Amino acid sequence: MRIEKLYYRNHVTGWELAPMEFGSVNLLVGVSGVGKTKILEAIRSLKEIVLGIDGEKQFLYGVEWYITFYTAPDCKYRWSGKSNIINNNEYTIDELGDKIYTNRGILPQLEVEEVYFNDDCIAHRKNGIIEFESKVMPKLSPSESLIDIFQAEDKINPIIKGLRLVVISQTQNPERWTNSSIFYEINDLPLSNIEKLNHTLVDRLGLLWIKERDMFDRIKSNFIEIFPQVEDLRILTHVSRCESSSTSRPFFSLELRELGVDRWISQWDISMGMLKTLTHIVEIYLLAEGSILLIDEFENSLGVNCIDVVTELLNDRKDIQFIITSHHPYIINKIPMQYWKIITRKGSLVTATNASDYEELSGSRHKVFTQLINLPDYTEGIQVG
């Protein structure tokens, strides 16, 4: 899947993303608070709408969107919609102004929705009437997206498959890094299935250790290139037996060995920076073709010594779309200008502009970076509405 264009507005919180276009690699740059993370959250929210609106996703009230994307070179989709708004006394907004919770536990309803395949409207919803391929459908749930309702149809199913490939970097979820939770038979598990698993770092490495040792060794080589004090990396496989039955399941633990250190270092003693870097490397290697990887605040998960290798990996995976936020000078300077999107905000309206649209930015990479940090749209990116 590849996102081409996005517009998003939350009528309750007031946040609005002006129509913005995306390429293969997108580095969203700008000062803190300008709205970079809001762009990632909008994409994540659209994925959640497709997967179903339920009591855990009450913040989808009052959302309006328009997105175009490709699931294959000749398969372009356009999906737009709007959910209902409720009275002010029926909801509360969290302290960050992001999530909306209803006080009555009522599910949001989609009032308007359209799905286009290339230039043809294949699904339409308005005034409670739903049409699919020009045929009026029986009354269907207003709290389910048309994509979810018609997901078994040949023209809709690629959207479901594509949006499942939207991946939020696991480096934002540290509680997932150190626990193994494999609970099924792995002997016949192919690499394509390992790529789709949303398990912990240790589980993924464990499966590679057993099933795809060559890929494990490539990951290890990249990791050692970043941390030359590391001599080796390995996975230990253990067996846990269920007391109530005769079944057993594997679980894994990670260890590394450093030069000049006699003992192996267990995963619980490995530094957080090393674990975050290893997570990035594993994610990039295991992303299935057509994935979209969302990474918020790239600098929070990498040390300066890690950035070069990881950015090289980004360039290697040309079959992946990357949408990354950062305001770290070194990261911005290491990623070519053609991938920069300068994010500005006026009030609650967030705008993304390609760096190539600024005549002031030209010359060598270092010169362009210096010009960027002196650009008024970058240094003064937030304006009062």
Rosetta blueprint (number, residue, H / E / L):
1 M L
2 R E
3 I E
4 E E
5 K E
6 L E
7 Y E
8 Y E
9 R E
10 N E
11 H L
12 V L
13 T L
14 G L
15 W L
16 E E
17 L E
18 A E
19 P E
20 M E
21 E E
22 F L
23 G L
24 S L
25 V E
26 N E
27 L E
28 L E
29 V E
30 G L
31 V L
32 S L
33 G L
34 V L
35 G L
36 K H
37 T H
38 K H
39 I H
40 L H
41 E H
42 A H
43 I H
44 R H
45 S H
46 L H
47 K H
48 E H
49 I H
50 V H
51 L H
52 G L
53 I L
54 D L
55 G L
56 E L
57 K L
58 Q H
59 F H
60 L H
61 Y L
62 G L
63 V E
64 E E
65 W E
66 Y E
67 I E
68 T E
69 F E
70 Y E
71 T E
72 A E
73 P L
74 D L
75 C E
76 K E
77 Y E
78 R E
79 W E
80 S E
81 G E
82 K E
83 S E
84 N L
85 I L
86 I L
87 N L
88 N H
89 N H
90 E H
91 Y E
92 T E
93 I E
94 D L
95 E L
96 L L
97 G L
98 D L
99 K L
100 I E
101 Y E
102 T E
103 N L
104 R L
105 G L
106 I L
107 L L
108 P L
109 Q L
110 L E
111 E E
112 V E
113 E E
114 E E
115 V E
116 Y E
117 F E
118 N L
119 D L
120 D E
121 C E
122 I E
123 A E
124 H E
125 R E
126 K E
127 N L
128 G L
129 I E
130 I E
131 E E
132 F E
133 E L
134 S L
135 K E
136 V E
137 M L
138 P L
139 K L
140 L L
141 S L
142 P L
143 S L
144 E L
145 S L
146 L H
147 I H
148 D H
149 I H
150 F L
151 Q L
152 A L
153 E L
154 D L
155 K L
156 I L
157 N H
158 P H
159 I H
160 I H
161 K H
162 G H
163 L H
164 R L
165 L L
166 V E
167 V E
168 I E
169 S L
170 Q H
171 T H
172 Q H
173 N L
174 P H
175 E H
176 R H
177 W L
178 T L
179 N L
180 S L
181 S L
182 I L
183 F L
184 Y L
185 E L
186 I L
187 N L
188 D L
189 L L
190 P L
191 L H
192 S H
193 N H
194 I H
195 E H
196 K H
197 L L
198 N L
199 H L
200 T L
201 L H
202 V H
203 D H
204 R H
205 L H
206 G H
207 L H
208 L H
209 W H
210 I H
211 K H
212 E L
213 R H
214 D H
215 M H
216 F H
217 D H
218 R H
219 I H
220 K H
221 S H
222 N H
223 F H
224 I H
225 E H
226 I H
227 F L
228 P L
229 Q L
230 V E
231 E E
232 D E
233 L E
234 R E
235 I E
236 L E
237 T E
238 H E
239 V E
240 S E
241 R E
242 C L
243 E L
244 S L
245 S L
246 S L
247 T L
248 S E
249 R E
250 P E
251 F E
252 F E
253 S E
254 L E
255 E E
256 L E
257 R E
258 E E
259 L L
260 G L
261 V L
262 D L
263 R L
264 W L
265 I E
266 S E
267 Q H
268 W H
269 D H
270 I L
271 S L
272 M H
273 G H
274 M H
275 L H
276 K H
277 T H
278 L H
279 T H
280 H H
281 I H
282 V H
283 E H
284 I H
285 Y H
286 L H
287 L L
288 A L
289 E L
290 G L
291 S L
292 I E
293 L E
294 L E
295 I E
296 D L
297 E L
298 F H
299 E H
300 N H
301 S H
302 L L
303 G L
304 V H
305 N H
306 C H
307 I H
308 D H
309 V H
310 V H
311 T H
312 E H
313 L H
314 L H
315 N H
316 D H
317 R L
318 K L
319 D L
320 I L
321 Q E
322 F E
323 I E
324 I E
325 T E
326 S E
327 H L
328 H L
329 P H
330 Y H
331 I H
332 I H
333 N H
334 K H
335 I L
336 P L
337 M H
338 Q H
339 Y H
340 W E
341 K E
342 I E
343 I E
344 T E
345 R E
346 K E
347 G L
348 S L
349 L E
350 V E
351 T E
352 A E
353 T E
354 N E
355 A H
356 S H
357 D H
358 Y L
359 E L
360 E L
361 L L
362 S L
363 G L
364 S L
365 R H
366 H H
367 K H
368 V H
369 F H
370 T H
371 Q H
372 L H
373 I H
374 N L
375 L L
376 P H
377 D H
378 Y H
379 T H
380 E L
381 G L
382 I E
383 Q E
384 V L
385 G L
